């Protein structure tokens, strides 16, 4: 995959498809660009060009000391957008990626045709803040794979654990062998701990969809709805599943996402 040197790091990225409209995907905490594996085929089948990348701290991108911030990671994304010459494109961010996307859209609104914020919030509040403090403490003592085993419990629904054993084992195995260094995990974790755009989201004016799993208990669905209410004119949709709805119910998630993209193409 190509690598961009910018903002003091090397950024691993991928561009797939050659459609007339481009979708920039921003992934979540401890997720590399392969985490979009359930969305990429649907987007390509729908005729989109897709840009994915590893945020700093994960995958094949650089992993400098932190803490990181949404502003810093949004600047990385902007460097990639400028490098690729994008000037009329759609932005999707999931979880931490949705927080980065908020800051990105606030700082660089020109050229964004639509914005999708999935499974994310405007600010963590007291519940999520306590969860993330526990993750930080666990990572320091027991390592990142142990934290990610815990995240798996929060990310999927009870039905997934009861009925989809083979998929569950696949995800658990991936978590068990995660190789993200502790310092990089903590640097990324700081992004979601310190994110707070509640006072700024009214400035967003591009078409925006807030999309979340109806059973999300990691970033509770109610927090995503609060985000929706802070963005004037934004659309609100839920899909089956929890925080990992992009993997547990990809068809439903992709249908809602692609439908929103269709509604906001240049021909409309």
C-alpha positions as CSV (number, residue, x, y, z in Angstrom):
1,X,0.0,0.0,0.0
2,X,1.2,3.6,-0.6
3,X,2.6,5.6,2.3
4,X,2.4,9.4,2.7
5,X,5.0,11.3,4.7
6,X,3.2,14.3,6.4
7,X,2.8,16.0,9.7
8,X,5.9,14.2,11.0
9,X,4.7,10.7,10.4
10,X,4.4,8.1,7.7
11,X,0.7,7.3,6.9
12,X,-0.4,4.1,5.4
13,X,-3.4,4.4,3.1
14,X,-5.3,2.6,0.3
15,X,-7.4,3.9,-2.6
16,X,-9.9,1.4,-4.1
17,X,-12.3,1.8,-7.0
18,X,-12.5,4.5,-9.7
19,X,-16.0,5.8,-9.3
20,X,-16.9,9.5,-9.9
21,X,-17.5,10.1,-6.2
22,X,-15.0,9.5,-3.3
23,X,-15.7,8.4,0.2
24,X,-13.1,9.0,2.9
25,X,-13.3,6.5,5.8
26,X,-11.9,7.3,9.2
27,X,-11.6,4.3,11.5
28,X,-11.9,4.0,15.3
29,X,-9.7,3.3,18.3
30,X,-7.2,0.5,17.8
31,X,-8.7,-0.2,14.3
32,X,-6.6,-0.2,11.2
33,X,-7.8,0.4,7.6
34,X,-8.7,-3.3,7.3
35,X,-11.6,-2.8,9.8
36,X,-13.7,-1.5,6.8
37,X,-13.6,-5.0,5.2
38,X,-17.4,-5.4,5.6
39,X,-18.1,-2.0,4.0
40,X,-15.6,-1.8,1.2
41,X,-17.3,-4.3,-1.2
42,X,-20.7,-2.6,-0.7
43,X,-19.2,0.8,-1.5
44,X,-17.3,-0.5,-4.5
45,X,-20.4,-2.3,-5.8
46,X,-22.3,1.0,-5.4
47,X,-19.7,2.7,-7.7
48,X,-17.7,4.8,-5.2
49,X,-14.0,5.4,-5.0
50,X,-12.9,4.6,-1.4
51,X,-10.0,6.1,0.6
52,X,-9.0,4.3,3.8
53,X,-5.9,4.9,6.0
54,X,-4.3,3.9,9.3
55,X,-4.6,6.6,11.9
56,X,-1.3,7.4,13.6
57,X,-0.7,4.9,16.3
58,X,-2.1,1.8,14.5
59,X,-1.4,-0.5,11.6
60,X,1.5,0.4,9.3
61,X,1.3,4.2,10.1
62,X,3.8,5.7,12.5
63,X,3.2,5.4,16.2
64,X,4.9,8.4,17.9
65,X,4.5,9.2,21.6
66,X,1.1,10.8,22.6
67,X,-1.3,11.9,23.7
68,X,-3.1,12.5,20.4
69,X,-6.1,14.7,19.8
70,X,-8.9,14.9,17.3
71,X,-7.3,18.1,16.0
72,X,-4.0,16.2,15.4
73,X,-5.6,13.2,13.7
74,X,-7.9,15.5,11.7
75,X,-4.8,17.3,10.4
76,X,-3.4,13.9,9.4
77,X,-6.6,13.2,7.4
78,X,-6.4,16.6,5.8
79,X,-2.9,16.0,4.7
80,X,-4.1,12.8,2.9
81,X,-7.0,14.7,1.3
82,X,-4.7,17.4,0.0
83,X,-2.2,14.8,-1.2
84,X,-4.9,13.0,-3.2
85,X,-6.4,16.3,-4.5
86,X,-9.9,15.7,-3.1
87,X,-12.2,18.6,-3.3
88,X,-15.7,17.2,-3.5
89,X,-16.1,14.1,-1.3
90,X,-18.0,12.3,1.4
91,X,-16.6,11.7,4.9
92,X,-17.5,8.8,7.2
93,X,-16.1,8.3,10.7
94,X,-17.0,5.5,13.1
95,X,-16.5,5.7,16.9
96,X,-13.2,7.5,17.4
97,X,-13.2,8.1,13.7
98,X,-16.5,9.9,14.1
99,X,-14.9,12.2,16.6
100,X,-12.0,12.9,14.3
101,X,-14.6,13.5,11.5
102,X,-16.4,16.1,13.6
103,X,-13.2,18.1,14.1
104,X,-12.2,17.6,10.5
105,X,-15.6,18.9,9.2
106,X,-15.5,21.9,11.6
107,X,-12.0,22.9,10.5
108,X,-12.2,22.0,6.8
109,X,-15.9,22.1,5.7
110,X,-15.1,23.2,2.1
111,X,-15.3,20.2,-0.2
112,X,-17.3,17.9,2.1
113,X,-20.4,16.8,0.2
114,X,-21.8,14.8,3.1
115,X,-20.7,13.7,6.6
116,X,-21.6,10.5,8.3
117,X,-20.9,10.1,12.1
118,X,-21.4,6.5,13.2
119,X,-21.5,5.0,16.7
120,X,-20.0,8.1,18.2
121,X,-20.7,11.1,20.5
122,X,-20.1,14.8,21.0
123,X,-18.5,14.2,24.4
124,X,-18.0,11.1,26.6
125,X,-19.8,12.1,29.7
126,X,-19.4,10.4,33.1
127,X,-20.3,6.8,32.0
128,X,-17.9,6.5,29.0
129,X,-15.2,8.5,30.9
130,X,-15.1,5.9,33.6
131,X,-15.0,3.0,31.1
132,X,-12.0,4.6,29.3
133,X,-10.1,5.2,32.6
134,X,-10.5,1.4,33.3
135,X,-9.2,0.6,29.8
136,X,-6.2,2.8,30.4
137,X,-5.4,1.2,33.7
138,X,-5.9,-2.3,32.2
139,X,-3.6,-1.6,29.2
140,X,-0.8,-0.4,31.4
141,X,-0.9,-3.5,33.6
142,X,-2.1,-6.3,31.3
143,X,-1.5,-5.0,27.8
144,X,-3.7,-4.0,24.8
145,X,-4.9,-7.5,23.8
146,X,-6.6,-7.9,27.3
147,X,-8.3,-4.6,26.9
148,X,-9.6,-5.6,23.4
149,X,-11.0,-8.8,24.8
150,X,-13.0,-6.6,27.1
151,X,-14.1,-4.4,24.2
152,X,-15.4,-7.4,22.4
153,X,-17.9,-8.0,25.3
154,X,-19.2,-4.5,24.9
155,X,-19.2,-4.3,21.1
156,X,-21.6,-7.1,20.2
157,X,-25.1,-8.1,21.2
158,X,-26.1,-11.1,23.3
159,X,-27.6,-12.7,20.1
160,X,-24.1,-12.6,18.5
161,X,-22.6,-14.4,21.4
162,X,-25.3,-17.0,21.4
163,X,-25.7,-17.8,17.7
164,X,-22.6,-16.8,15.8
165,X,-19.9,-18.7,17.4
166,X,-17.5,-19.0,14.5
167,X,-17.6,-15.2,13.8
168,X,-17.1,-14.6,17.5
169,X,-14.1,-16.8,17.7
170,X,-12.6,-15.0,14.7
171,X,-13.0,-11.6,16.4
172,X,-11.7,-12.9,19.7
173,X,-8.6,-14.3,17.9
174,X,-7.9,-11.0,16.2
175,X,-8.1,-9.2,19.5
176,X,-5.8,-11.8,21.2
177,X,-3.1,-11.2,18.7
178,X,-3.3,-7.4,18.5
179,X,0.2,-5.9,18.2
180,X,-0.6,-2.2,19.0
181,X,2.0,-1.0,21.5
182,X,0.7,0.2,24.8
183,X,2.0,3.7,24.3
184,X,0.2,4.0,21.0
185,X,-3.1,2.7,22.4
186,X,-3.0,5.1,25.3
187,X,-2.2,8.0,22.8
188,X,-5.3,7.1,20.8
189,X,-7.4,6.5,23.9
190,X,-6.6,10.1,24.9
191,X,-8.5,11.2,21.7
192,X,-11.8,9.8,22.9
193,X,-11.3,10.7,26.5
194,X,-10.7,14.4,25.7
195,X,-13.1,14.9,22.8
196,X,-15.8,17.5,23.4
197,X,-17.4,19.4,20.5
198,X,-20.7,20.1,22.2
199,X,-20.2,23.9,21.9
200,X,-19.2,23.8,18.2
201,X,-21.4,21.3,16.3
202,X,-24.1,23.9,15.5
203,X,-21.6,25.3,13.0
204,X,-21.8,22.3,10.8
205,X,-23.9,22.9,7.7
206,X,-23.2,20.0,5.3
207,X,-25.7,17.2,5.0
208,X,-25.0,15.0,8.1
209,X,-26.2,11.5,9.1
210,X,-25.8,10.2,12.6
211,X,-26.0,6.5,12.4
212,X,-25.7,4.0,15.3
213,X,-26.6,0.5,16.5
214,X,-29.9,0.5,18.3
215,X,-28.3,-1.7,21.1
216,X,-25.0,0.1,21.5
217,X,-23.9,-0.1,25.1
218,X,-20.3,1.0,24.6
219,X,-21.1,4.4,23.3
220,X,-24.8,4.4,24.3
221,X,-27.3,5.0,21.6
222,X,-28.6,8.0,23.7
223,X,-25.3,9.7,23.4
224,X,-25.3,9.4,19.6
225,X,-28.9,10.8,19.6
226,X,-27.6,13.8,21.7
227,X,-25.0,14.3,19.0
228,X,-27.7,14.3,16.3
229,X,-29.7,16.9,18.2
230,X,-26.6,19.2,18.4
231,X,-26.2,19.3,14.6
232,X,-28.8,21.4,12.8
233,X,-30.7,19.5,10.1
234,X,-28.9,16.2,10.7
235,X,-30.5,12.9,9.9
236,X,-30.9,10.2,12.5
237,X,-30.9,6.5,11.8
238,X,-30.3,3.3,13.7
239,X,-29.5,-0.2,12.6
240,X,-29.7,-3.6,14.4
241,X,-26.7,-4.4,16.6
242,X,-24.5,-2.7,19.1
243,X,-21.3,-0.7,18.8
244,X,-19.9,-3.3,16.4
245,X,-22.9,-3.0,14.1
246,X,-20.6,-2.4,11.1
247,X,-19.4,-6.0,11.5
248,X,-22.4,-7.7,13.2
249,X,-25.1,-6.3,10.8
250,X,-23.1,-5.0,7.8
251,X,-25.9,-5.3,5.3
252,X,-28.2,-3.1,7.3
253,X,-25.5,-0.7,8.2
254,X,-24.3,-0.5,4.6
255,X,-27.8,0.0,3.2
256,X,-28.4,3.0,5.5
257,X,-25.0,4.5,4.7
258,X,-25.1,4.0,1.0
259,X,-28.6,5.3,0.9
260,X,-27.5,8.5,2.5
261,X,-24.6,8.8,0.1
262,X,-27.0,8.3,-2.9
263,X,-29.2,11.1,-1.5
264,X,-26.2,13.5,-1.5
265,X,-24.4,12.7,-4.8
266,X,-23.5,15.5,-7.2
267,X,-26.3,14.6,-9.6
268,X,-29.0,15.3,-6.9
